[in-house]
């Protein structure tokens, strides 16, 4: 099964909410390609910058694997 994972930077958000274009892109990928998209907000990914060994665990938790 294919799953899209995107680490979204600050330009994808207004505050902590996704912009309209980001929401539309996710919807189009899911509807047209049939691939669900999991978003990783930049502030979550940045927390893991110094703990790179925790990144795989974080991604697994998002994917419920």
PDBQT receptor file of N, H, CA, C and O in Angstrom, charges set to zero:
ATOM      1  N   UNK A   1       0.845  -1.184   0.000  1.00  0.00    +0.000 N 
ATOM      2  CA  UNK A   1       0.000   0.000   0.000  1.00  0.00    +0.000 C 
ATOM      3  C   UNK A   1       0.887   1.244   0.000  1.00  0.00    +0.000 C 
ATOM      4  O   UNK A   1       1.853   1.325   0.759  1.00  0.00    +0.000 OA
ATOM      5  N   UNK A   2       0.558   2.195  -0.842  1.00  0.00    +0.000 N 
ATOM      6  H   UNK A   2      -0.227   2.129  -1.459  1.00  0.00    +0.000 HD
ATOM      7  CA  UNK A   2       1.325   3.430  -0.910  1.00  0.00    +0.000 C 
ATOM      8  C   UNK A   2       0.756   4.454   0.071  1.00  0.00    +0.000 C 
ATOM      9  O   UNK A   2      -0.457   4.575   0.238  1.00  0.00    +0.000 OA
ATOM     10  N   UNK A   3       1.663   5.183   0.712  1.00  0.00    +0.000 N 
ATOM     11  H   UNK A   3       2.649   5.085   0.577  1.00  0.00    +0.000 HD
ATOM     12  CA  UNK A   3       1.299   6.275   1.608  1.00  0.00    +0.000 C 
ATOM     13  C   UNK A   3       2.272   7.414   1.346  1.00  0.00    +0.000 C 
ATOM     14  O   UNK A   3       3.485   7.208   1.304  1.00  0.00    +0.000 OA
ATOM     15  N   UNK A   4       1.739   8.605   1.172  1.00  0.00    +0.000 N 
ATOM     16  H   UNK A   4       0.754   8.772   1.206  1.00  0.00    +0.000 HD
ATOM     17  CA  UNK A   4       2.588   9.776   0.993  1.00  0.00    +0.000 C 
ATOM     18  C   UNK A   4       2.899  10.402   2.340  1.00  0.00    +0.000 C 
ATOM     19  O   UNK A   4       2.008  10.579   3.171  1.00  0.00    +0.000 OA
ATOM     20  N   UNK A   5       4.160  10.735   2.554  1.00  0.00    +0.000 N 
ATOM     21  H   UNK A   5       4.883  10.591   1.879  1.00  0.00    +0.000 HD
ATOM     22  CA  UNK A   5       4.579  11.416   3.781  1.00  0.00    +0.000 C 
ATOM     23  C   UNK A   5       5.211  12.729   3.360  1.00  0.00    +0.000 C 
ATOM     24  O   UNK A   5       6.138  12.759   2.550  1.00  0.00    +0.000 OA
ATOM     25  N   UNK A   6       4.699  13.807   3.917  1.00  0.00    +0.000 N 
ATOM     26  H   UNK A   6       3.946  13.783   4.575  1.00  0.00    +0.000 HD
ATOM     27  CA  UNK A   6       5.239  15.116   3.586  1.00  0.00    +0.000 C 
ATOM     28  C   UNK A   6       5.563  15.876   4.856  1.00  0.00    +0.000 C 
ATOM     29  O   UNK A   6       4.723  16.021   5.744  1.00  0.00    +0.000 OA
ATOM     30  N   UNK A   7       6.798  16.360   4.931  1.00  0.00    +0.000 N 
ATOM     31  H   UNK A   7       7.481  16.242   4.211  1.00  0.00    +0.000 HD
ATOM     32  CA  UNK A   7       7.184  17.249   6.028  1.00  0.00    +0.000 C 
ATOM     33  C   UNK A   7       6.880  18.654   5.544  1.00  0.00    +0.000 C 
ATOM     34  O   UNK A   7       7.569  19.193   4.678  1.00  0.00    +0.000 OA
ATOM     35  N   UNK A   8       5.835  19.239   6.118  1.00  0.00    +0.000 N 
ATOM     36  H   UNK A   8       5.276  18.801   6.822  1.00  0.00    +0.000 HD
ATOM     37  CA  UNK A   8       5.371  20.553   5.685  1.00  0.00    +0.000 C 
ATOM     38  C   UNK A   8       6.079  21.664   6.445  1.00  0.00    +0.000 C 
ATOM     39  O   UNK A   8       6.084  21.688   7.676  1.00  0.00    +0.000 OA
ATOM     40  N   UNK A   9       6.681  22.588   5.689  1.00  0.00    +0.000 N 
ATOM     41  H   UNK A   9       6.677  22.569   4.689  1.00  0.00    +0.000 HD
ATOM     42  CA  UNK A   9       7.374  23.731   6.269  1.00  0.00    +0.000 C 
ATOM     43  C   UNK A   9       6.418  24.855   6.637  1.00  0.00    +0.000 C 
ATOM     44  O   UNK A   9       5.206  24.734   6.459  1.00  0.00    +0.000 OA
ATOM     45  N   UNK A  10       6.966  25.941   7.148  1.00  0.00    +0.000 N 
ATOM     46  H   UNK A  10       7.950  26.040   7.292  1.00  0.00    +0.000 HD
ATOM     47  CA  UNK A  10       6.151  27.065   7.624  1.00  0.00    +0.000 C 
ATOM     48  C   UNK A  10       5.210  27.652   6.571  1.00  0.00    +0.000 C 
ATOM     49  O   UNK A  10       4.141  28.153   6.919  1.00  0.00    +0.000 OA
ATOM     50  N   UNK A  11       5.584  27.601   5.301  1.00  0.00    +0.000 N 
ATOM     51  H   UNK A  11       6.453  27.194   5.018  1.00  0.00    +0.000 HD
ATOM     52  CA  UNK A  11       4.728  28.187   4.267  1.00  0.00    +0.000 C 
ATOM     53  C   UNK A  11       3.444  27.388   4.043  1.00  0.00    +0.000 C 
ATOM     54  O   UNK A  11       2.540  27.859   3.353  1.00  0.00    +0.000 OA
ATOM     55  N   UNK A  12       3.355  26.195   4.613  1.00  0.00    +0.000 N 
ATOM     56  H   UNK A  12       4.090  25.813   5.174  1.00  0.00    +0.000 HD
ATOM     57  CA  UNK A  12       2.164  25.359   4.482  1.00  0.00    +0.000 C 
ATOM     58  C   UNK A  12       1.143  25.629   5.575  1.00  0.00    +0.000 C 
ATOM     59  O   UNK A  12       0.081  25.006   5.604  1.00  0.00    +0.000 OA
ATOM     60  N   UNK A  13       1.459  26.557   6.478  1.00  0.00    +0.000 N 
ATOM     61  H   UNK A  13       2.322  27.063   6.455  1.00  0.00    +0.000 HD
ATOM     62  CA  UNK A  13       0.586  26.804   7.622  1.00  0.00    +0.000 C 
ATOM     63  C   UNK A  13       0.328  28.284   7.834  1.00  0.00    +0.000 C 
ATOM     64  O   UNK A  13       1.163  29.132   7.520  1.00  0.00    +0.000 OA
ATOM     65  N   UNK A  14      -0.833  28.571   8.369  1.00  0.00    +0.000 N 
ATOM     66  H   UNK A  14      -1.512  27.882   8.624  1.00  0.00    +0.000 HD
ATOM     67  CA  UNK A  14      -1.153  29.884   8.925  1.00  0.00    +0.000 C 
ATOM     68  C   UNK A  14      -1.323  29.632  10.413  1.00  0.00    +0.000 C 
ATOM     69  O   UNK A  14      -2.335  29.082  10.848  1.00  0.00    +0.000 OA
ATOM     70  N   UNK A  15      -0.347  30.029  11.173  1.00  0.00    +0.000 N 
ATOM     71  H   UNK A  15       0.475  30.476  10.819  1.00  0.00    +0.000 HD
ATOM     72  CA  UNK A  15      -0.323  29.622  12.583  1.00  0.00    +0.000 C 
ATOM     73  C   UNK A  15      -0.020  28.138  12.628  1.00  0.00    +0.000 C 
ATOM     74  O   UNK A  15       1.028  27.695  12.157  1.00  0.00    +0.000 OA
ATOM     75  N   UNK A  16      -0.937  27.373  13.193  1.00  0.00    +0.000 N 
ATOM     76  H   UNK A  16      -1.788  27.733  13.575  1.00  0.00    +0.000 HD
ATOM     77  CA  UNK A  16      -0.761  25.910  13.235  1.00  0.00    +0.000 C 
ATOM     78  C   UNK A  16      -1.797  25.187  12.381  1.00  0.00    +0.000 C 
ATOM     79  O   UNK A  16      -1.964  23.973  12.490  1.00  0.00    +0.000 OA
ATOM     80  N   UNK A  17      -2.492  25.944  11.528  1.00  0.00    +0.000 N 
ATOM     81  H   UNK A  17      -2.357  26.930  11.439  1.00  0.00    +0.000 HD
ATOM     82  CA  UNK A  17      -3.500  25.342  10.648  1.00  0.00    +0.000 C 
ATOM     83  C   UNK A  17      -2.986  25.360   9.211  1.00  0.00    +0.000 C 
ATOM     84  O   UNK A  17      -2.383  26.343   8.780  1.00  0.00    +0.000 OA
ATOM     85  N   UNK A  18      -3.224  24.265   8.459  1.00  0.00    +0.000 N 
ATOM     86  H   UNK A  18      -3.714  23.467   8.809  1.00  0.00    +0.000 HD
ATOM     87  CA  UNK A  18      -2.751  24.212   7.074  1.00  0.00    +0.000 C 
ATOM     88  C   UNK A  18      -3.447  25.256   6.200  1.00  0.00    +0.000 C 
ATOM     89  O   UNK A  18      -4.617  25.580   6.402  1.00  0.00    +0.000 OA
ATOM     90  N   UNK A  19      -2.700  25.773   5.228  1.00  0.00    +0.000 N 
ATOM     91  H   UNK A  19      -1.749  25.511   5.063  1.00  0.00    +0.000 HD
ATOM     92  CA  UNK A  19      -3.270  26.740   4.284  1.00  0.00    +0.000 C 
ATOM     93  C   UNK A  19      -4.250  26.025   3.348  1.00  0.00    +0.000 C 
ATOM     94  O   UNK A  19      -4.256  24.798   3.250  1.00  0.00    +0.000 OA
ATOM     95  N   UNK A  20      -5.066  26.811   2.674  1.00  0.00    +0.000 N 
ATOM     96  H   UNK A  20      -5.062  27.808   2.754  1.00  0.00    +0.000 HD
ATOM     97  CA  UNK A  20      -6.020  26.245   1.727  1.00  0.00    +0.000 C 
ATOM     98  C   UNK A  20      -5.347  25.454   0.622  1.00  0.00    +0.000 C 
ATOM     99  O   UNK A  20      -5.825  24.386   0.240  1.00  0.00    +0.000 OA
ATOM    100  N   UNK A  21      -4.235  25.973   0.104  1.00  0.00    +0.000 N 
ATOM    101  H   UNK A  21      -3.846  26.841   0.414  1.00  0.00    +0.000 HD
ATOM    102  CA  UNK A  21      -3.542  25.259  -0.980  1.00  0.00    +0.000 C 
ATOM    103  C   UNK A  21      -2.956  23.930  -0.497  1.00  0.00    +0.000 C 
ATOM    104  O   UNK A  21      -2.907  22.961  -1.254  1.00  0.00    +0.000 OA
ATOM    105  N   UNK A  22      -2.520  23.886   0.740  1.00  0.00    +0.000 N 
ATOM    106  H   UNK A  22      -2.560  24.674   1.355  1.00  0.00    +0.000 HD
ATOM    107  CA  UNK A  22      -1.991  22.631   1.296  1.00  0.00    +0.000 C 
ATOM    108  C   UNK A  22      -3.110  21.610   1.451  1.00  0.00    +0.000 C 
ATOM    109  O   UNK A  22      -2.929  20.432   1.142  1.00  0.00    +0.000 OA
ATOM    110  N   UNK A  23      -4.258  22.059   1.928  1.00  0.00    +0.000 N 
ATOM    111  H   UNK A  23      -4.404  23.016   2.179  1.00  0.00    +0.000 HD
ATOM    112  CA  UNK A  23      -5.415  21.164   2.071  1.00  0.00    +0.000 C 
ATOM    113  C   UNK A  23      -5.850  20.642   0.710  1.00  0.00    +0.000 C 
ATOM    114  O   UNK A  23      -6.139  19.455   0.558  1.00  0.00    +0.000 OA
ATOM    115  N   UNK A  24      -5.894  21.532  -0.283  1.00  0.00    +0.000 N 
ATOM    116  H   UNK A  24      -5.659  22.496  -0.159  1.00  0.00    +0.000 HD
ATOM    117  CA  UNK A  24      -6.295  21.138  -1.627  1.00  0.00    +0.000 C 
ATOM    118  C   UNK A  24      -5.324  20.116  -2.211  1.00  0.00    +0.000 C 
ATOM    119  O   UNK A  24      -5.751  19.126  -2.805  1.00  0.00    +0.000 OA
ATOM    120  N   UNK A  25      -4.036  20.346  -2.048  1.00  0.00    +0.000 N 
ATOM    121  H   UNK A  25      -3.689  21.150  -1.566  1.00  0.00    +0.000 HD
ATOM    122  CA  UNK A  25      -3.021  19.417  -2.573  1.00  0.00    +0.000 C 
ATOM    123  C   UNK A  25      -3.197  18.028  -1.964  1.00  0.00    +0.000 C 
ATOM    124  O   UNK A  25      -3.168  17.026  -2.678  1.00  0.00    +0.000 OA
ATOM    125  N   UNK A  26      -3.377  17.970  -0.652  1.00  0.00    +0.000 N 
ATOM    126  H   UNK A  26      -3.401  18.784  -0.071  1.00  0.00    +0.000 HD
ATOM    127  CA  UNK A  26      -3.569  16.666   0.007  1.00  0.00    +0.000 C 
ATOM    128  C   UNK A  26      -4.807  15.969  -0.531  1.00  0.00    +0.000 C 
ATOM    129  O   UNK A  26      -4.791  14.766  -0.793  1.00  0.00    +0.000 OA
ATOM    130  N   UNK A  27      -5.890  16.741  -0.694  1.00  0.00    +0.000 N 
ATOM    131  H   UNK A  27      -5.903  17.718  -0.481  1.00  0.00    +0.000 HD
ATOM    132  CA  UNK A  27      -7.146  16.173  -1.197  1.00  0.00    +0.000 C 
ATOM    133  C   UNK A  27      -6.968  15.654  -2.618  1.00  0.00    +0.000 C 
ATOM    134  O   UNK A  27      -7.457  14.573  -2.949  1.00  0.00    +0.000 OA
ATOM    135  N   UNK A  28      -6.273  16.413  -3.459  1.00  0.00    +0.000 N 
ATOM    136  H   UNK A  28      -5.876  17.290  -3.191  1.00  0.00    +0.000 HD
ATOM    137  CA  UNK A  28      -6.077  15.985  -4.846  1.00  0.00    +0.000 C 
ATOM    138  C   UNK A  28      -5.234  14.725  -4.934  1.00  0.00    +0.000 C 
ATOM    139  O   UNK A  28      -5.554  13.818  -5.703  1.00  0.00    +0.000 OA
ATOM    140  N   UNK A  29      -4.171  14.658  -4.165  1.00  0.00    +0.000 N 
ATOM    141  H   UNK A  29      -3.910  15.395  -3.541  1.00  0.00    +0.000 HD
ATOM    142  CA  UNK A  29      -3.321  13.461  -4.190  1.00  0.00    +0.000 C 
ATOM    143  C   UNK A  29      -4.128  12.246  -3.739  1.00  0.00    +0.000 C 
ATOM    144  O   UNK A  29      -4.050  11.177  -4.345  1.00  0.00    +0.000 OA
ATOM    145  N   UNK A  30      -4.903  12.422  -2.674  1.00  0.00    +0.000 N 
ATOM    146  H   UNK A  30      -4.967  13.290  -2.182  1.00  0.00    +0.000 HD
ATOM    147  CA  UNK A  30      -5.703  11.314  -2.161  1.00  0.00    +0.000 C 
ATOM    148  C   UNK A  30      -6.783  10.903  -3.155  1.00  0.00    +0.000 C 
ATOM    149  O   UNK A  30      -6.959   9.715  -3.422  1.00  0.00    +0.000 OA
ATOM    150  N   UNK A  31      -7.506  11.875  -3.702  1.00  0.00    +0.000 N 
ATOM    151  H   UNK A  31      -7.363  12.840  -3.485  1.00  0.00    +0.000 HD
ATOM    152  CA  UNK A  31      -8.620  11.559  -4.606  1.00  0.00    +0.000 C 
ATOM    153  C   UNK A  31      -8.171  11.107  -5.995  1.00  0.00    +0.000 C 
ATOM    154  O   UNK A  31      -8.726  10.154  -6.543  1.00  0.00    +0.000 OA
ATOM    155  N   UNK A  32      -7.184  11.774  -6.564  1.00  0.00    +0.000 N 
ATOM    156  H   UNK A  32      -6.734  12.549  -6.120  1.00  0.00    +0.000 HD
ATOM    157  CA  UNK A  32      -6.773  11.454  -7.933  1.00  0.00    +0.000 C 
ATOM    158  C   UNK A  32      -5.823  10.269  -8.001  1.00  0.00    +0.000 C 
ATOM    159  O   UNK A  32      -5.923   9.439  -8.905  1.00  0.00    +0.000 OA
ATOM    160  N   UNK A  33      -4.914  10.191  -7.062  1.00  0.00    +0.000 N 
ATOM    161  H   UNK A  33      -4.832  10.865  -6.328  1.00  0.00    +0.000 HD
ATOM    162  CA  UNK A  33      -3.901   9.137  -7.086  1.00  0.00    +0.000 C 
ATOM    163  C   UNK A  33      -4.265   7.959  -6.175  1.00  0.00    +0.000 C 
ATOM    164  O   UNK A  33      -3.695   6.874  -6.292  1.00  0.00    +0.000 OA
ATOM    165  N   UNK A  34      -5.209   8.184  -5.278  1.00  0.00    +0.000 N 
ATOM    166  H   UNK A  34      -5.672   9.065  -5.183  1.00  0.00    +0.000 HD
ATOM    167  CA  UNK A  34      -5.592   7.123  -4.349  1.00  0.00    +0.000 C 
ATOM    168  C   UNK A  34      -4.548   6.865  -3.276  1.00  0.00    +0.000 C 
ATOM    169  O   UNK A  34      -4.515   5.792  -2.673  1.00  0.00    +0.000 OA
ATOM    170  N   UNK A  35      -3.694   7.860  -3.041  1.00  0.00    +0.000 N 
ATOM    171  H   UNK A  35      -3.721   8.731  -3.531  1.00  0.00    +0.000 HD
ATOM    172  CA  UNK A  35      -2.623   7.709  -2.058  1.00  0.00    +0.000 C 
ATOM    173  C   UNK A  35      -2.930   8.604  -0.863  1.00  0.00    +0.000 C 
ATOM    174  O   UNK A  35      -2.979   9.825  -1.008  1.00  0.00    +0.000 OA
ATOM    175  N   UNK A  36      -3.136   8.019   0.307  1.00  0.00    +0.000 N 
ATOM    176  H   UNK A  36      -3.096   7.027   0.424  1.00  0.00    +0.000 HD
ATOM    177  CA  UNK A  36      -3.331   8.868   1.480  1.00  0.00    +0.000 C 
ATOM    178  C   UNK A  36      -2.048   9.626   1.815  1.00  0.00    +0.000 C 
ATOM    179  O   UNK A  36      -0.946   9.107   1.637  1.00  0.00    +0.000 OA
ATOM    180  N   UNK A  37      -2.199  10.843   2.296  1.00  0.00    +0.000 N 
ATOM    181  H   UNK A  37      -3.094  11.265   2.441  1.00  0.00    +0.000 HD
ATOM    182  CA  UNK A  37      -1.048  11.680   2.619  1.00  0.00    +0.000 C 
ATOM    183  C   UNK A  37      -1.023  11.944   4.121  1.00  0.00    +0.000 C 
ATOM    184  O   UNK A  37      -2.016  12.381   4.704  1.00  0.00    +0.000 OA
ATOM    185  N   UNK A  38       0.119  11.675   4.733  1.00  0.00    +0.000 N 
ATOM    186  H   UNK A  38       0.925  11.321   4.259  1.00  0.00    +0.000 HD
ATOM    187  CA  UNK A  38       0.343  11.962   6.143  1.00  0.00    +0.000 C 
ATOM    188  C   UNK A  38       1.244  13.186   6.211  1.00  0.00    +0.000 C 
ATOM    189  O   UNK A  38       2.318  13.217   5.610  1.00  0.00    +0.000 OA
ATOM    190  N   UNK A  39       0.796  14.184   6.943  1.00  0.00    +0.000 N 
ATOM    191  H   UNK A  39      -0.077  14.159   7.431  1.00  0.00    +0.000 HD
ATOM    192  CA  UNK A  39       1.566  15.417   7.074  1.00  0.00    +0.000 C 
ATOM    193  C   UNK A  39       2.357  15.411   8.368  1.00  0.00    +0.000 C 
ATOM    194  O   UNK A  39       1.845  15.061   9.432  1.00  0.00    +0.000 OA
ATOM    195  N   UNK A  40       3.607  15.805   8.254  1.00  0.00    +0.000 N 
ATOM    196  H   UNK A  40       4.023  16.089   7.390  1.00  0.00    +0.000 HD
ATOM    197  CA  UNK A  40       4.459  15.982   9.423  1.00  0.00    +0.000 C 
ATOM    198  C   UNK A  40       4.724  17.482   9.542  1.00  0.00    +0.000 C 
ATOM    199  O   UNK A  40       5.485  18.036   8.750  1.00  0.00    +0.000 OA
ATOM    200  N   UNK A  41       4.105  18.147  10.523  1.00  0.00    +0.000 N 
ATOM    201  H   UNK A  41       3.487  17.697  11.167  1.00  0.00    +0.000 HD
ATOM    202  CA  UNK A  41       4.339  19.583  10.676  1.00  0.00    +0.000 C 
ATOM    203  C   UNK A  41       5.799  19.873  11.024  1.00  0.00    +0.000 C 
ATOM    204  O   UNK A  41       6.436  19.126  11.767  1.00  0.00    +0.000 OA
ATOM    205  N   UNK A  42       6.308  20.958  10.479  1.00  0.00    +0.000 N 
ATOM    206  H   UNK A  42       5.791  21.565   9.876  1.00  0.00    +0.000 HD
ATOM    207  CA  UNK A  42       7.723  21.298  10.674  1.00  0.00    +0.000 C 
ATOM    208  C   UNK A  42       8.091  21.422  12.141  1.00  0.00    +0.000 C 
ATOM    209  O   UNK A  42       9.210  21.073  12.516  1.00  0.00    +0.000 OA
ATOM    210  N   UNK A  43       7.188  21.907  12.983  1.00  0.00    +0.000 N 
ATOM    211  H   UNK A  43       6.279  22.190  12.678  1.00  0.00    +0.000 HD
ATOM    212  CA  UNK A  43       7.538  22.075  14.398  1.00  0.00    +0.000 C 
ATOM    213  C   UNK A  43       7.699  20.720  15.093  1.00  0.00    +0.000 C 
ATOM    214  O   UNK A  43       8.463  20.603  16.051  1.00  0.00    +0.000 OA
ATOM    215  N   UNK A  44       6.984  19.700  14.613  1.00  0.00    +0.000 N 
ATOM    216  H   UNK A  44       6.364  19.795  13.835  1.00  0.00    +0.000 HD
ATOM    217  CA  UNK A  44       7.167  18.353  15.171  1.00  0.00    +0.000 C 
ATOM    218  C   UNK A  44       8.497  17.769  14.701  1.00  0.00    +0.000 C 
ATOM    219  O   UNK A  44       9.241  17.184  15.488  1.00  0.00    +0.000 OA
ATOM    220  N   UNK A  45       8.788  17.933  13.409  1.00  0.00    +0.000 N 
ATOM    221  H   UNK A  45       8.183  18.407  12.769  1.00  0.00    +0.000 HD
ATOM    222  CA  UNK A  45      10.035  17.388  12.849  1.00  0.00    +0.000 C 
ATOM    223  C   UNK A  45      11.243  18.083  13.455  1.00  0.00    +0.000 C 
ATOM    224  O   UNK A  45      12.254  17.442  13.740  1.00  0.00    +0.000 OA
ATOM    225  N   UNK A  46      11.139  19.410  13.657  1.00  0.00    +0.000 N 
ATOM    226  H   UNK A  46      10.317  19.931  13.426  1.00  0.00    +0.000 HD
ATOM    227  CA  UNK A  46      12.248  20.164  14.250  1.00  0.00    +0.000 C 
ATOM    228  C   UNK A  46      12.580  19.688  15.657  1.00  0.00    +0.000 C 
ATOM    229  O   UNK A  46      13.743  19.721  16.059  1.00  0.00    +0.000 OA
ATOM    230  N   UNK A  47      11.591  19.250  16.403  1.00  0.00    +0.000 N 
ATOM    231  H   UNK A  47      10.646  19.223  16.077  1.00  0.00    +0.000 HD
ATOM    232  CA  UNK A  47      11.831  18.720  17.751  1.00  0.00    +0.000 C 
ATOM    233  C   UNK A  47      12.753  17.503  17.707  1.00  0.00    +0.000 C 
ATOM    234  O   UNK A  47      13.501  17.235  18.647  1.00  0.00    +0.000 OA
ATOM    235  N   UNK A  48      12.681  16.775  16.592  1.00  0.00    +0.000 N 
ATOM    236  H   UNK A  48      12.074  16.993  15.828  1.00  0.00    +0.000 HD
ATOM    237  CA  UNK A  48      13.459  15.540  16.460  1.00  0.00    +0.000 C 
ATOM    238  C   UNK A  48      14.825  15.757  15.821  1.00  0.00    +0.000 C 
ATOM    239  O   UNK A  48      15.575  14.803  15.616  1.00  0.00    +0.000 OA
ATOM    240  N   UNK A  49      15.146  16.998  15.510  1.00  0.00    +0.000 N 
ATOM    241  H   UNK A  49      14.537  17.773  15.677  1.00  0.00    +0.000 HD
ATOM    242  CA  UNK A  49      16.399  17.295  14.803  1.00  0.00    +0.000 C 
ATOM    243  C   UNK A  49      17.618  16.740  15.533  1.00  0.00    +0.000 C 
ATOM    244  O   UNK A  49      18.504  16.159  14.907  1.00  0.00    +0.000 OA
ATOM    245  N   UNK A  50      17.665  16.913  16.831  1.00  0.00    +0.000 N 
ATOM    246  H   UNK A  50      16.945  17.385  17.339  1.00  0.00    +0.000 HD
ATOM    247  CA  UNK A  50      18.833  16.447  17.606  1.00  0.00    +0.000 C 
ATOM    248  C   UNK A  50      18.676  15.007  18.076  1.00  0.00    +0.000 C 
ATOM    249  O   UNK A  50      19.608  14.426  18.632  1.00  0.00    +0.000 OA
ATOM    250  N   UNK A  51      17.512  14.440  17.856  1.00  0.00    +0.000 N 
ATOM    251  H   UNK A  51      16.755  14.912  17.404  1.00  0.00    +0.000 HD
ATOM    252  CA  UNK A  51      17.257  13.053  18.261  1.00  0.00    +0.000 C 
ATOM    253  C   UNK A  51      16.840  12.254  17.032  1.00  0.00    +0.000 C 
ATOM    254  O   UNK A  51      15.745  11.692  16.989  1.00  0.00    +0.000 OA
ATOM    255  N   UNK A  52      17.720  12.209  16.034  1.00  0.00    +0.000 N 
ATOM    256  H   UNK A  52      18.609  12.665  16.070  1.00  0.00    +0.000 HD
ATOM    257  CA  UNK A  52      17.358  11.585  14.762  1.00  0.00    +0.000 C 
ATOM    258  C   UNK A  52      17.003  10.106  14.911  1.00  0.00    +0.000 C 
ATOM    259  O   UNK A  52      16.309   9.549  14.060  1.00  0.00    +0.000 OA
ATOM    260  N   UNK A  53      17.473   9.467  15.982  1.00  0.00    +0.000 N 
ATOM    261  H   UNK A  53      18.037   9.919  16.673  1.00  0.00    +0.000 HD
ATOM    262  CA  UNK A  53      17.110   8.071  16.204  1.00  0.00    +0.000 C 
ATOM    263  C   UNK A  53      15.624   7.920  16.531  1.00  0.00    +0.000 C 
ATOM    264  O   UNK A  53      15.089   6.814  16.450  1.00  0.00    +0.000 OA
ATOM    265  N   UNK A  54      14.951   9.012  16.900  1.00  0.00    +0.000 N 
ATOM    266  H   UNK A  54      15.387   9.910  16.966  1.00  0.00    +0.000 HD
ATOM    267  CA  UNK A  54      13.528   8.957  17.228  1.00  0.00    +0.000 C 
ATOM    268  C   UNK A  54      12.632   9.231  16.022  1.00  0.00    +0.000 C 
ATOM    269  O   UNK A  54      11.417   9.054  16.103  1.00  0.00    +0.000 OA
ATOM    270  N   UNK A  55      13.215   9.659  14.914  1.00  0.00    +0.000 N 
ATOM    271  H   UNK A  55      14.203   9.803  14.848  1.00  0.00    +0.000 HD
ATOM    272  CA  UNK A  55      12.416   9.951  13.726  1.00  0.00    +0.000 C 
ATOM    273  C   UNK A  55      11.666   8.724  13.206  1.00  0.00    +0.000 C 
ATOM    274  O   UNK A  55      10.472   8.828  12.927  1.00  0.00    +0.000 OA
ATOM    275  N   UNK A  56      12.322   7.561  13.065  1.00  0.00    +0.000 N 
ATOM    276  H   UNK A  56      13.292   7.477  13.292  1.00  0.00    +0.000 HD
ATOM    277  CA  UNK A  56      11.576   6.381  12.597  1.00  0.00    +0.000 C 
ATOM    278  C   UNK A  56      10.419   6.013  13.533  1.00  0.00    +0.000 C 
ATOM    279  O   UNK A  56       9.341   5.636  13.074  1.00  0.00    +0.000 OA
ATOM    280  N   UNK A  57      10.645   6.122  14.822  1.00  0.00    +0.000 N 
ATOM    281  H   UNK A  57      11.520   6.428  15.195  1.00  0.00    +0.000 HD
ATOM    282  CA  UNK A  57       9.584   5.823  15.793  1.00  0.00    +0.000 C 
ATOM    283  C   UNK A  57       8.420   6.794  15.626  1.00  0.00    +0.000 C 
ATOM    284  O   UNK A  57       7.261   6.380  15.668  1.00  0.00    +0.000 OA
ATOM    285  N   UNK A  58       8.715   8.083  15.435  1.00  0.00    +0.000 N 
ATOM    286  H   UNK A  58       9.656   8.419  15.401  1.00  0.00    +0.000 HD
ATOM    287  CA  UNK A  58       7.688   9.095  15.239  1.00  0.00    +0.000 C 
ATOM    288  C   UNK A  58       6.867   8.777  13.976  1.00  0.00    +0.000 C 
ATOM    289  O   UNK A  58       5.637   8.821  14.001  1.00  0.00    +0.000 OA
ATOM    290  N   UNK A  59       7.559   8.458  12.883  1.00  0.00    +0.000 N 
ATOM    291  H   UNK A  59       8.558   8.421  12.863  1.00  0.00    +0.000 HD
ATOM    292  CA  UNK A  59       6.855   8.131  11.630  1.00  0.00    +0.000 C 
ATOM    293  C   UNK A  59       6.004   6.897  11.785  1.00  0.00    +0.000 C 
ATOM    294  O   UNK A  59       4.875   6.864  11.294  1.00  0.00    +0.000 OA
ATOM    295  N   UNK A  60       6.515   5.875  12.457  1.00  0.00    +0.000 N 
ATOM    296  H   UNK A  60       7.431   5.902  12.856  1.00  0.00    +0.000 HD
ATOM    297  CA  UNK A  60       5.715   4.664  12.689  1.00  0.00    +0.000 C 
ATOM    298  C   UNK A  60       4.449   4.989  13.477  1.00  0.00    +0.000 C 
ATOM    299  O   UNK A  60       3.386   4.432  13.204  1.00  0.00    +0.000 OA
ATOM    300  N   UNK A  61       4.562   5.886  14.450  1.00  0.00    +0.000 N 
ATOM    301  H   UNK A  61       5.425   6.338  14.672  1.00  0.00    +0.000 HD
ATOM    302  CA  UNK A  61       3.387   6.248  15.248  1.00  0.00    +0.000 C 
ATOM    303  C   UNK A  61       2.344   6.965  14.379  1.00  0.00    +0.000 C 
ATOM    304  O   UNK A  61       1.145   6.754  14.560  1.00  0.00    +0.000 OA
ATOM    305  N   UNK A  62       2.787   7.801  13.447  1.00  0.00    +0.000 N 
ATOM    306  H   UNK A  62       3.761   7.972  13.300  1.00  0.00    +0.000 HD
ATOM    307  CA  UNK A  62       1.845   8.466  12.535  1.00  0.00    +0.000 C 
ATOM    308  C   UNK A  62       1.156   7.473  11.623  1.00  0.00    +0.000 C 
ATOM    309  O   UNK A  62      -0.017   7.627  11.283  1.00  0.00    +0.000 OA
ATOM    310  N   UNK A  63       1.897   6.455  11.232  1.00  0.00    +0.000 N 
ATOM    311  H   UNK A  63       2.850   6.330  11.508  1.00  0.00    +0.000 HD
ATOM    312  CA  UNK A  63       1.367   5.464  10.296  1.00  0.00    +0.000 C 
ATOM    313  C   UNK A  63       0.665   4.324  11.007  1.00  0.00    +0.000 C 
ATOM    314  O   UNK A  63       0.100   3.441  10.362  1.00  0.00    +0.000 OA
ATOM    315  N   UNK A  64       0.697   4.338  12.331  1.00  0.00    +0.000 N 
ATOM    316  H   UNK A  64       1.157   5.055  12.854  1.00  0.00    +0.000 HD
ATOM    317  CA  UNK A  64       0.097   3.279  13.147  1.00  0.00    +0.000 C 
ATOM    318  C   UNK A  64       0.658   1.912  12.785  1.00  0.00    +0.000 C 
ATOM    319  O   UNK A  64      -0.081   0.936  12.646  1.00  0.00    +0.000 OA
ATOM    320  N   UNK A  65       1.981   1.859  12.633  1.00  0.00    +0.000 N 
ATOM    321  H   UNK A  65       2.581   2.651  12.746  1.00  0.00    +0.000 HD
ATOM    322  CA  UNK A  65       2.660   0.599  12.282  1.00  0.00    +0.000 C 
ATOM    323  C   UNK A  65       3.293   0.019  13.527  1.00  0.00    +0.000 C 
ATOM    324  O   UNK A  65       3.917  -1.040  13.465  1.00  0.00    +0.000 OA
TER     325      UNK A  65
